């Protein structure tokens, strides 16, 4: 029942920016914190950020701190990941996730390359 649909990925030059979207349904979105993950081919899935249910606080790993920003609009059941100053190592499939729910979306591909 829980459904997460990621979009907004694409090909971008190093130093560029992308804004990813996550459309959520099947649960009371406003009551849950949300996470973003990414996975490069042959690598383990990597956590890239968490936002509280009310959107007032977000946490990030050192690898993206200062470059990525998570936001959400609970009235629209939407979450976004703004990615700035992108690096080749940011390349991967990006997923949104609800902690404690097993559902994952199809992800959206981000490729940072010159």
N, CA, C and O atoms as a printed pandas DataFrame, in Angstrom:
     atom_number atom_name residue_name chain_id  residue_number  x_coord  y_coord  z_coord
0              1         N          UNK        A               1    0.821   -1.209    0.000
1              2        CA          UNK        A               1    0.000    0.000    0.000
2              3         C          UNK        A               1    0.858    1.263    0.000
3              4         O          UNK        A               1    0.555    2.232   -0.696
4              5         N          UNK        A               2    1.923    1.240    0.784
5              6        CA          UNK        A               2    2.851    2.367    0.768
6              7         C          UNK        A               2    3.499    2.448   -0.604
7              8         O          UNK        A               2    4.018    1.457   -1.119
8              9         N          UNK        A               3    3.465    3.633   -1.187
9             10        CA          UNK        A               3    4.024    3.842   -2.509
10            11         C          UNK        A               3    4.891    5.089   -2.514
11            12         O          UNK        A               3    4.489    6.145   -2.026
12            13         N          UNK        A               4    6.075    4.952   -3.069
13            14        CA          UNK        A               4    7.021    6.049   -3.171
14            15         C          UNK        A               4    7.507    6.124   -4.612
15            16         O          UNK        A               4    7.962    5.129   -5.177
16            17         N          UNK        A               5    7.408    7.296   -5.194
17            18        CA          UNK        A               5    7.783    7.488   -6.586
18            19         C          UNK        A               5    8.804    8.602   -6.669
19            20         O          UNK        A               5    8.500    9.761   -6.389
20            21         N          UNK        A               6   10.018    8.243   -7.056
21            22        CA          UNK        A               6   11.098    9.206   -7.194
22            23         C          UNK        A               6   11.177    9.702   -8.636
23            24         O          UNK        A               6   10.881    8.968   -9.579
24            25         N          UNK        A               7   11.576   10.946   -8.786
25            26        CA          UNK        A               7   11.746   11.521  -10.112
26            27         C          UNK        A               7   12.725   12.680  -10.041
27            28         O          UNK        A               7   13.103   13.119   -8.956
28            29         N          UNK        A               8   13.130   13.168  -11.196
29            30        CA          UNK        A               8   13.963   14.351  -11.264
30            31         C          UNK        A               8   15.429   14.103  -11.551
31            32         O          UNK        A               8   16.198   15.056  -11.681
32            33         N          UNK        A               9   15.833   12.855  -11.653
33            34        CA          UNK        A               9   17.220   12.558  -11.937
34            35         C          UNK        A               9   17.592   12.888  -13.368
35            36         O          UNK        A               9   16.740   13.225  -14.191
36            37         N          UNK        A              10   18.874   12.785  -13.646
37            38        CA          UNK        A              10   19.353   13.068  -14.982
38            39         C          UNK        A              10   20.857   13.131  -15.028
39            40         O          UNK        A              10   21.540   12.770  -14.069
40            41         N          UNK        A              11   21.364   13.590  -16.146
41            42        CA          UNK        A              11   22.798   13.752  -16.366
42            43         C          UNK        A              11   23.180   15.200  -16.112
43            44         O          UNK        A              11   22.559   16.117  -16.648
44            45         N          UNK        A              12   24.192   15.398  -15.303
45            46        CA          UNK        A              12   24.611   16.745  -14.944
46            47         C          UNK        A              12   26.132   16.810  -14.878
47            48         O          UNK        A              12   26.793   15.829  -14.538
48            49         N          UNK        A              13   26.671   17.966  -15.204
49            50        CA          UNK        A              13   28.113   18.170  -15.119
50            51         C          UNK        A              13   28.556   18.329  -13.677
51            52         O          UNK        A              13   27.778   18.789  -12.841
52            53         N          UNK        A              14   29.789   17.958  -13.371
53            54        CA          UNK        A              14   30.306   18.240  -12.029
54            55         C          UNK        A              14   30.149   19.712  -11.688
55            56         O          UNK        A              14   30.406   20.588  -12.513
56            57         N          UNK        A              15   29.722   19.969  -10.458
57            58        CA          UNK        A              15   29.445   21.328  -10.029
58            59         C          UNK        A              15   28.021   21.774  -10.273
59            60         O          UNK        A              15   27.612   22.829   -9.789
60            61         N          UNK        A              16   27.264   20.993  -11.011
61            62        CA          UNK        A              16   25.894   21.328  -11.315
62            63         C          UNK        A              16   24.939   20.962  -10.203
63            64         O          UNK        A              16   25.350   20.511   -9.134
64            65         N          UNK        A              17   23.653   21.163  -10.469
65            66        CA          UNK        A              17   22.612   20.937   -9.472
66            67         C          UNK        A              17   21.459   20.147  -10.056
67            68         O          UNK        A              17   21.183   20.205  -11.254
68            69         N          UNK        A              18   20.792   19.409   -9.187
69            70        CA          UNK        A              18   19.564   18.707   -9.517
70            71         C          UNK        A              18   18.635   18.758   -8.320
71            72         O          UNK        A              18   19.078   18.857   -7.176
72            73         N          UNK        A              19   17.348   18.689   -8.595
73            74        CA          UNK        A              19   16.354   18.601   -7.539
74            75         C          UNK        A              19   15.512   17.353   -7.763
75            76         O          UNK        A              19   14.789   17.249   -8.754
76            77         N          UNK        A              20   15.611   16.419   -6.844
77            78        CA          UNK        A              20   14.858   15.182   -6.919
78            79         C          UNK        A              20   13.555   15.308   -6.153
79            80         O          UNK        A              20   13.474   16.024   -5.154
80            81         N          UNK        A              21   12.537   14.607   -6.630
81            82        CA          UNK        A              21   11.233   14.612   -5.992
82            83         C          UNK        A              21   10.861   13.215   -5.531
83            84         O          UNK        A              21   11.250   12.221   -6.144
84            85         N          UNK        A              22   10.111   13.150   -4.452
85            86        CA          UNK        A              22    9.557   11.905   -3.943
86            87         C          UNK        A              22    8.084   12.128   -3.655
87            88         O          UNK        A              22    7.731   12.911   -2.773
88            89         N          UNK        A              23    7.231   11.447   -4.391
89            90        CA          UNK        A              23    5.788   11.506   -4.179
90            91         C          UNK        A              23    5.364   10.296   -3.371
91            92         O          UNK        A              23    5.626    9.159   -3.763
92            93         N          UNK        A              24    4.712   10.533   -2.248
93            94        CA          UNK        A              24    4.355    9.468   -1.316
94            95         C          UNK        A              24    2.846    9.277   -1.259
95            96         O          UNK        A              24    2.082   10.232   -1.401
96            97         N          UNK        A              25    2.429    8.042   -1.052
97            98        CA          UNK        A              25    1.021    7.733   -0.877
98            99         C          UNK        A              25    0.881    6.440   -0.091
99           100         O          UNK        A              25    1.844    5.688    0.057
100          101         N          UNK        A              26   -0.322    6.185    0.415
101          102        CA          UNK        A              26   -0.596    4.950    1.112
102          103         C          UNK        A              26   -0.334    4.974    2.605
103          104         O          UNK        A              26   -0.477    3.953    3.276
104          105         N          UNK        A              27    0.044    6.113    3.125
105          106        CA          UNK        A              27    0.258    6.266    4.558
106          107         C          UNK        A              27    0.110    7.735    4.916
107          108         O          UNK        A              27    0.077    8.600    4.040
108          109         N          UNK        A              28    0.023    8.008    6.204
109          110        CA          UNK        A              28   -0.146    9.387    6.659
110          111         C          UNK        A              28    1.214   10.065    6.650
111          112         O          UNK        A              28    1.958   10.034    7.630
112          113         N          UNK        A              29    1.507   10.664    5.535
113          114        CA          UNK        A              29    2.826   11.200    5.251
114          115         C          UNK        A              29    3.328   12.151    6.334
115          116         O          UNK        A              29    4.490   12.075    6.733
116          117         N          UNK        A              30    2.482   13.024    6.802
117          118        CA          UNK        A              30    2.891   14.070    7.734
118          119         C          UNK        A              30    3.341   13.536    9.090
119          120         O          UNK        A              30    3.962   14.270    9.859
120          121         N          UNK        A              31    3.046   12.285    9.397
121          122        CA          UNK        A              31    3.388   11.713   10.687
122          123         C          UNK        A              31    4.761   11.039   10.703
123          124         O          UNK        A              31    5.222   10.596   11.755
124          125         N          UNK        A              32    5.409   10.962    9.556
125          126        CA          UNK        A              32    6.637   10.188    9.453
126          127         C          UNK        A              32    7.819   11.010    8.979
127          128         O          UNK        A              32    7.710   11.830    8.067
128          129         N          UNK        A              33    8.958   10.768    9.626
129          130        CA          UNK        A              33   10.198   11.239    9.066
130          131         C          UNK        A              33   10.497   10.488    7.779
131          132         O          UNK        A              33    9.992    9.386    7.561
132          133         N          UNK        A              34   11.311   11.082    6.936
133          134        CA          UNK        A              34   11.624   10.489    5.645
134          135         C          UNK        A              34   13.137   10.482    5.430
135          136         O          UNK        A              34   13.866   11.287    6.009
136          137         N          UNK        A              35   13.583    9.567    4.595
137          138        CA          UNK        A              35   14.995    9.434    4.286
138          139         C          UNK        A              35   15.232    9.400    2.788
139          140         O          UNK        A              35   14.362    9.009    2.010
140          141         N          UNK        A              36   16.421    9.815    2.404
141          142        CA          UNK        A              36   16.933    9.619    1.056
142          143         C          UNK        A              36   18.129    8.678    1.108
143          144         O          UNK        A              36   18.955    8.754    2.017
144          145         N          UNK        A              37   18.208    7.800    0.129
145          146        CA          UNK        A              37   19.328    6.887   -0.050
146          147         C          UNK        A              37   19.795    6.945   -1.495
147          148         O          UNK        A              37   19.079    7.418   -2.378
148          149         N          UNK        A              38   20.995    6.461   -1.717
149          150        CA          UNK        A              38   21.484    6.302   -3.074
150          151         C          UNK        A              38   22.297    5.017   -3.168
151          152         O          UNK        A              38   22.807    4.515   -2.167
152          153         N          UNK        A              39   22.409    4.502   -4.369
153          154        CA          UNK        A              39   23.161    3.282   -4.586
154          155         C          UNK        A              39   23.824    3.329   -5.957
155          156         O          UNK        A              39   23.161    3.488   -6.982
156          157         N          UNK        A              40   25.125    3.190   -5.950
157          158        CA          UNK        A              40   25.883    3.100   -7.185
158          159         C          UNK        A              40   26.048    1.629   -7.562
159          160         O          UNK        A              40   26.027    0.768   -6.682
160          161         N          UNK        A              41   26.213    1.323   -8.849
161          162        CA          UNK        A              41   26.396   -0.071   -9.261
162          163         C          UNK        A              41   27.556   -0.728   -8.525
163          164         O          UNK        A              41   28.657   -0.181   -8.460
164          165         N          UNK        A              42   27.294   -1.909   -7.973
165          166        CA          UNK        A              42   28.319   -2.646   -7.267
166          167         C          UNK        A              42   28.618   -2.153   -5.872
167          168         O          UNK        A              42   29.522   -2.672   -5.218
168          169         N          UNK        A              43   27.878   -1.157   -5.397
169          170        CA          UNK        A              43   28.097   -0.614   -4.069
170          171         C          UNK        A              43   26.859   -0.787   -3.203
171          172         O          UNK        A              43   25.751   -0.980   -3.702
172          173         N          UNK        A              44   27.071   -0.714   -1.903
173          174        CA          UNK        A              44   25.966   -0.803   -0.966
174          175         C          UNK        A              44   25.142    0.474   -0.984
175          176         O          UNK        A              44   25.639    1.550   -1.318
176          177         N          UNK        A              45   23.889    0.337   -0.624
177          178        CA          UNK        A              45   23.027    1.491   -0.506
178          179         C          UNK        A              45   23.552    2.424    0.583
179          180         O          UNK        A              45   23.940    1.977    1.663
180          181         N          UNK        A              46   23.561    3.701    0.294
181          182        CA          UNK        A              46   24.141    4.702    1.179
182          183         C          UNK        A              46   23.080    5.711    1.607
183          184         O          UNK        A              46   22.355    6.248    0.770
184          185         N          UNK        A              47   22.992    5.961    2.888
185          186        CA          UNK        A              47   22.101    6.970    3.408
186          187         C          UNK        A              47   22.621    8.365    3.075
187          188         O          UNK        A              47   23.802    8.650    3.274
188          189         N          UNK        A              48   21.755    9.229    2.575
189          190        CA          UNK        A              48   22.181   10.574    2.205
190          191         C          UNK        A              48   21.375   11.666    2.887
191          192         O          UNK        A              48   21.576   12.847    2.601
192          193         N          UNK        A              49   20.467   11.297    3.783
193          194        CA          UNK        A              49   19.785   12.336    4.533
194          195         C          UNK        A              49   18.476   11.890    5.141
195          196         O          UNK        A              49   17.836   10.953    4.662
196          197         N          UNK        A              50   18.087   12.570    6.199
197          198        CA          UNK        A              50   16.836   12.329    6.900
198          199         C          UNK        A              50   16.187   13.656    7.237
199          200         O          UNK        A              50   16.871   14.612    7.601
200          201         N          UNK        A              51   14.876   13.720    7.118
201          202        CA          UNK        A              51   14.132   14.906    7.506
202          203         C          UNK        A              51   13.043   14.502    8.481
203          204         O          UNK        A              51   12.427   13.448    8.326
204          205         N          UNK        A              52   12.803   15.333    9.482
205          206        CA          UNK        A              52   11.771   15.054   10.460
206          207         C          UNK        A              52   10.395   15.166    9.832
207          208         O          UNK        A              52   10.239   15.702    8.735
208          209         N          UNK        A              53    9.403   14.655   10.538
209          210        CA          UNK        A              53    8.054   14.639    9.977
210          211         C          UNK        A              53    7.520   16.033    9.669
211          212         O          UNK        A              53    6.782   16.218    8.702
212          213         N          UNK        A              54    7.891   17.007   10.487
213          214        CA          UNK        A              54    7.409   18.369   10.278
214          215         C          UNK        A              54    8.329   19.200    9.387
215          216         O          UNK        A              54    8.033   20.359    9.096
216          217         N          UNK        A              55    9.432   18.616    8.960
217          218        CA          UNK        A              55   10.347   19.302    8.072
218          219         C          UNK        A              55   11.246   20.323    8.732
219          220         O          UNK        A              55   11.925   21.079    8.037
220          221         N          UNK        A              56   11.272   20.368   10.047
221          222        CA          UNK        A              56   12.025   21.392   10.754
222          223         C          UNK        A              56   13.498   21.073   10.935
223          224         O          UNK        A              56   14.289   21.957   11.265
224          225         N          UNK        A              57   13.869   19.834   10.724
225          226        CA          UNK        A              57   15.270   19.470   10.904
226          227         C          UNK        A              57   15.641   18.357    9.946
227          228         O          UNK        A              57   14.843   17.460    9.671
228          229         N          UNK        A              58   16.853   18.427    9.447
229          230        CA          UNK        A              58   17.371   17.395    8.571
230          231         C          UNK        A              58   18.799   17.065    8.963
231          232         O          UNK        A              58   19.526   17.922    9.465
232          233         N          UNK        A              59   19.196   15.837    8.736
233          234        CA          UNK        A              59   20.547   15.375    9.007
234          235         C          UNK        A              59   21.129   14.749    7.757
235          236         O          UNK        A              59   20.412   14.160    6.948
236          237         N          UNK        A              60   22.447   14.885    7.609
237          238        CA          UNK        A              60   23.128   14.401    6.418
238          239         C          UNK        A              60   24.459   13.778    6.788
239          240         O          UNK        A              60   25.063   14.158    7.792
240          241         N          UNK        A              61   24.922   12.833    5.997
241          242        CA          UNK        A              61   26.279   12.328    6.213
242          243         C          UNK        A              61   27.303   13.353    5.744
243          244         O          UNK        A              61   26.982   14.273    4.991
244          245         N          UNK        A              62   28.534   13.180    6.200
245          246        CA          UNK        A              62   29.586   14.118    5.839
246          247         C          UNK        A              62   29.792   14.218    4.329
247          248         O          UNK        A              62   30.203   15.263    3.824
248          249         N          UNK        A              63   29.512   13.149    3.621
249          250        CA          UNK        A              63   29.763   13.122    2.195
250          251         C          UNK        A              63   28.922   14.128    1.413
251          252         O          UNK        A              63   29.315   14.547    0.324
252          253         N          UNK        A              64   27.766   14.521    1.961
253          254        CA          UNK        A              64   26.886   15.458    1.261
254          255         C          UNK        A              64   26.584   16.705    2.075
255          256         O          UNK        A              64   25.933   17.622    1.574
256          257         N          UNK        A              65   27.036   16.759    3.306
257          258        CA          UNK        A              65   26.776   17.900    4.180
258          259         C          UNK        A              65   27.208   19.202    3.512
259          260         O          UNK        A              65   28.319   19.314    2.996
260          261         N          UNK        A              66   26.310   20.180    3.534
261          262        CA          UNK        A              66   26.594   21.467    2.933
262          263         C          UNK        A              66   26.263   21.558    1.464
263          264         O          UNK        A              66   26.250   22.653    0.901
264          265         N          UNK        A              67   25.996   20.435    0.833
265          266        CA          UNK        A              67   25.670   20.418   -0.594
266          267         C          UNK        A              67   24.236   19.978   -0.867
267          268         O          UNK        A              67   23.619   20.438   -1.828
268          269         N          UNK        A              68   23.706   19.099   -0.035
269          270        CA          UNK        A              68   22.356   18.567   -0.212
270          271         C          UNK        A              68   21.419   19.156    0.828
271          272         O          UNK        A              68   21.814   19.395    1.970
272          273         N          UNK        A              69   20.175   19.387    0.428
273          274        CA          UNK        A              69   19.152   19.902    1.326
274          275         C          UNK        A              69   17.844   19.167    1.079
275          276         O          UNK        A              69   17.362   19.099   -0.051
276          277         N          UNK        A              70   17.277   18.621    2.141
277          278        CA          UNK        A              70   15.986   17.946    2.057
278          279         C          UNK        A              70   14.884   18.897    2.503
279          280         O          UNK        A              70   15.049   19.645    3.467
280          281         N          UNK        A              71   13.765   18.862    1.799
281          282        CA          UNK        A              71   12.596   19.627    2.191
282          283         C          UNK        A              71   11.351   18.790    1.946
283          284         O          UNK        A              71   11.409   17.768    1.260
284          285         N          UNK        A              72   10.225   19.222    2.506
285          286        CA          UNK        A              72    8.982   18.486    2.307
286          287         C          UNK        A              72    7.794   19.417    2.418
287          288         O          UNK        A              72    7.869   20.478    3.038
288          289         N          UNK        A              73    6.696   19.004    1.807
289          290        CA          UNK        A              73    5.425   19.704    1.894
290          291         C          UNK        A              73    4.383   18.657    2.243
291          292         O          UNK        A              73    3.959   17.882    1.386
292          293         N          UNK        A              74    3.975   18.637    3.493
293          294        CA          UNK        A              74    3.059   17.599    3.945
294          295         C          UNK        A              74    1.668   17.726    3.333
295          296         O          UNK        A              74    0.952   16.731    3.221
296          297         N          UNK        A              75    1.280   18.922    2.940
297          298        CA          UNK        A              75   -0.011   19.105    2.292
298          299         C          UNK        A              75   -0.051   18.458    0.917
299          300         O          UNK        A              75   -1.125   18.140    0.407
300          301         N          UNK        A              76    1.120   18.262    0.317
301          302        CA          UNK        A              76    1.217   17.667   -1.010
302          303         C          UNK        A              76    1.776   16.252   -0.994
303          304         O          UNK        A              76    1.905   15.625   -2.046
304          305         N          UNK        A              77    2.109   15.741    0.189
305          306        CA          UNK        A              77    2.747   14.425    0.303
306          307         C          UNK        A              77    3.994   14.340   -0.574
307          308         O          UNK        A              77    4.212   13.357   -1.282
308          309         N          UNK        A              78    4.795   15.384   -0.509
309          310        CA          UNK        A              78    5.976   15.472   -1.357
310          311         C          UNK        A              78    7.220   15.758   -0.532
311          312         O          UNK        A              78    7.173   16.476    0.467
312          313         N          UNK        A              79    8.317   15.189   -0.964
313          314        CA          UNK        A              79    9.621   15.468   -0.402
314          315         C          UNK        A              79   10.588   15.705   -1.551
315          316         O          UNK        A              79   10.443   15.123   -2.626
316          317         N          UNK        A              80   11.571   16.559   -1.318
317          318        CA          UNK        A              80   12.563   16.886   -2.339
318          319         C          UNK        A              80   13.967   16.767   -1.784
319          320         O          UNK        A              80   14.192   16.882   -0.579
320          321         N          UNK        A              81   14.894   16.536   -2.677
321          322        CA          UNK        A              81   16.307   16.547   -2.357
322          323         C          UNK        A              81   16.993   17.494   -3.325
323          324         O          UNK        A              81   17.160   17.181   -4.504
324          325         N          UNK        A              82   17.387   18.650   -2.821
325          326        CA          UNK        A              82   18.125   19.611   -3.618
326          327         C          UNK        A              82   19.606   19.277   -3.523
327          328         O          UNK        A              82   20.166   19.230   -2.428
328          329         N          UNK        A              83   20.234   19.046   -4.657
329          330        CA          UNK        A              83   21.632   18.652   -4.712
330          331         C          UNK        A              83   22.414   19.712   -5.472
331          332         O          UNK        A              83   22.153   19.969   -6.647
332          333         N          UNK        A              84   23.364   20.316   -4.797
333          334        CA          UNK        A              84   24.206   21.345   -5.388
334          335         C          UNK        A              84   25.659   20.894   -5.387
335          336         O          UNK        A              84   26.048   19.987   -4.651
336          337         N          UNK        A              85   26.445   21.544   -6.223
337          338        CA          UNK        A              85   27.874   21.235   -6.315
338          339         C          UNK        A              85   28.117   19.742   -6.472
339          340         O          UNK        A              85   28.923   19.148   -5.755
340          341         N          UNK        A              86   27.421   19.158   -7.403
341          342        CA          UNK        A              86   27.466   17.712   -7.572
342          343         C          UNK        A              86   28.847   17.243   -8.010
343          344         O          UNK        A              86   29.550   17.923   -8.758
344          345         N          UNK        A              87   29.212   16.072   -7.527
345          346        CA          UNK        A              87   30.485   15.449   -7.812
346          347         C          UNK        A              87   30.254   14.106   -8.495
347          348         O          UNK        A              87   29.181   13.522   -8.349
348          349         N          UNK        A              88   31.232   13.610   -9.231
349          350        CA          UNK        A              88   31.065   12.294   -9.861
350          351         C          UNK        A              88   30.707   11.199   -8.863
351          352         O          UNK        A              88   29.959   10.282   -9.204
352          353         N          UNK        A              89   31.216   11.270   -7.656
353          354        CA          UNK        A              89   30.907   10.266   -6.654
354          355         C          UNK        A              89   29.472   10.332   -6.149
355          356         O          UNK        A              89   29.050    9.457   -5.393
356          357         N          UNK        A              90   28.715   11.348   -6.550
357          358        CA          UNK        A              90   27.297   11.411   -6.237
358          359         C          UNK        A              90   26.461   10.565   -7.186
359          360         O          UNK        A              90   25.260   10.400   -6.972
360          361         N          UNK        A              91   27.070   10.036   -8.212
361          362        CA          UNK        A              91   26.360    9.227   -9.192
362          363         C          UNK        A              91   25.733    8.000   -8.544
363          364         O          UNK        A              91   26.367    7.326   -7.732
364          365         N          UNK        A              92   24.494    7.714   -8.901
365          366        CA          UNK        A              92   23.814    6.541   -8.395
366          367         C          UNK        A              92   22.318    6.656   -8.586
367          368         O          UNK        A              92   21.815    7.656   -9.098
368          369         N          UNK        A              93   21.619    5.622   -8.169
369          370        CA          UNK        A              93   20.165    5.641   -8.166
370          371         C          UNK        A              93   19.705    6.131   -6.802
371          372         O          UNK        A              93   20.105    5.588   -5.772
372          373         N          UNK        A              94   18.876    7.143   -6.799
373          374        CA          UNK        A              94   18.424    7.764   -5.564
374          375         C          UNK        A              94   17.016    7.302   -5.214
375          376         O          UNK        A              94   16.129    7.251   -6.066
376          377         N          UNK        A              95   16.832    6.968   -3.946
377          378        CA          UNK        A              95   15.568    6.452   -3.450
378          379         C          UNK        A              95   15.113    7.247   -2.232
379          380         O          UNK        A              95   15.936    7.698   -1.436
380          381         N          UNK        A              96   13.817    7.414   -2.091
381          382        CA          UNK        A              96   13.277    7.888   -0.829
382          383         C          UNK        A              96   12.730    6.699   -0.050
383          384         O          UNK        A              96   12.436    5.648   -0.621
384          385         N          UNK        A              97   12.598    6.879    1.259
385          386        CA          UNK        A              97   12.238    5.765    2.120
386          387         C          UNK        A              97   11.567    6.271    3.384
387          388         O          UNK        A              97   11.893    7.342    3.894
388          389         N          UNK        A              98   10.631    5.487    3.877
389          390        CA          UNK        A              98    9.988    5.753    5.158
390          391         C          UNK        A              98   10.532    4.755    6.161
391          392         O          UNK        A              98   10.317    3.554    5.997
392          393         N          UNK        A              99   11.223    5.203    7.187
393          394        CA          UNK        A              99   11.734    4.262    8.180
394          395         C          UNK        A              99   10.626    3.391    8.755
395          396         O          UNK        A              99    9.539    3.878    9.068
396          397         N          UNK        A             100   10.909    2.102    8.891
397          398        CA          UNK        A             100   10.005    1.061    9.401
398          399         C          UNK        A             100    9.051    0.513    8.340
399          400         O          UNK        A             100    8.327   -0.446    8.607
400          401         N          UNK        A             101    9.037    1.098    7.155
401          402        CA          UNK        A             101    8.246    0.556    6.053
402          403         C          UNK        A             101    9.165   -0.148    5.071
403          404         O          UNK        A             101   10.245    0.354    4.759
404          405         N          UNK        A             102    8.742   -1.319    4.578
405          406        CA          UNK        A             102    9.600   -2.080    3.671
406          407         C          UNK        A             102    9.561   -1.628    2.220
407          408         O          UNK        A             102   10.343   -2.121    1.407
408          409         N          UNK        A             103    8.684   -0.715    1.877
409          410        CA          UNK        A             103    8.482   -0.334    0.496
410          411         C          UNK        A             103    9.563    0.617   -0.005
411          412         O          UNK        A             103    9.985    1.536    0.697
412          413         N          UNK        A             104    9.995    0.370   -1.230
413          414        CA          UNK        A             104   10.924    1.235   -1.931
414          415         C          UNK        A             104   10.361    1.559   -3.298
415          416         O          UNK        A             104    9.678    0.737   -3.908
416          417         N          UNK        A             105   10.647    2.752   -3.777
417          418        CA          UNK        A             105   10.267    3.105   -5.130
418          419         C          UNK        A             105   11.250    2.549   -6.138
419          420         O          UNK        A             105   12.153    1.789   -5.789
420          421         N          UNK        A             106   11.068    2.933   -7.397
421          422        CA          UNK        A             106   11.960    2.481   -8.456
422          423         C          UNK        A             106   13.265    3.256   -8.487
423          424         O          UNK        A             106   14.230    2.830   -9.123
424          425         N          UNK        A             107   13.300    4.383   -7.810
425          426        CA          UNK        A             107   14.488    5.205   -7.789
426          427         C          UNK        A             107   14.593    6.081   -9.025
427          428         O          UNK        A             107   13.880    5.884  -10.009
428          429         N          UNK        A             108   15.491    7.048   -8.955
429          430        CA          UNK        A             108   15.751    7.912  -10.094
430          431         C          UNK        A             108   17.259    8.042  -10.271
431          432         O          UNK        A             108   17.989    8.276   -9.308
432          433         N          UNK        A             109   17.712    7.889  -11.498
433          434        CA          UNK        A             109   19.136    7.846  -11.797
434          435         C          UNK        A             109   19.732    9.244  -11.835
435          436         O          UNK        A             109   19.213   10.139  -12.500
436          437         N          UNK        A             110   20.821    9.413  -11.116
437          438        CA          UNK        A             110   21.608   10.639  -11.150
438          439         C          UNK        A             110   22.997   10.293  -11.654
439          440         O          UNK        A             110   23.679    9.444  -11.080
440          441         N          UNK        A             111   23.410   10.941  -12.716
441          442        CA          UNK        A             111   24.734   10.721  -13.271
442          443         C          UNK        A             111   25.471   12.046  -13.337
443          444         O          UNK        A             111   25.025   12.984  -13.997
444          445         N          UNK        A             112   26.591   12.115  -12.657
445          446        CA          UNK        A             112   27.420   13.315  -12.637
446          447         C          UNK        A             112   28.699   12.994  -13.398
447          448         O          UNK        A             112   29.539   12.227  -12.929
448          449         N          UNK        A             113   28.831   13.577  -14.550
449          450        CA          UNK        A             113   29.959   13.238  -15.415
450          451         C          UNK        A             113   30.211   14.359  -16.406
451          452         O          UNK        A             113   29.293   15.069  -16.817
452          453         N          UNK        A             114   31.463   14.502  -16.777
453          454        CA          UNK        A             114   31.836   15.446  -17.806
454          455         C          UNK        A             114   32.037   14.755  -19.139
455          456         O          UNK        A             114   32.359   15.409  -20.131
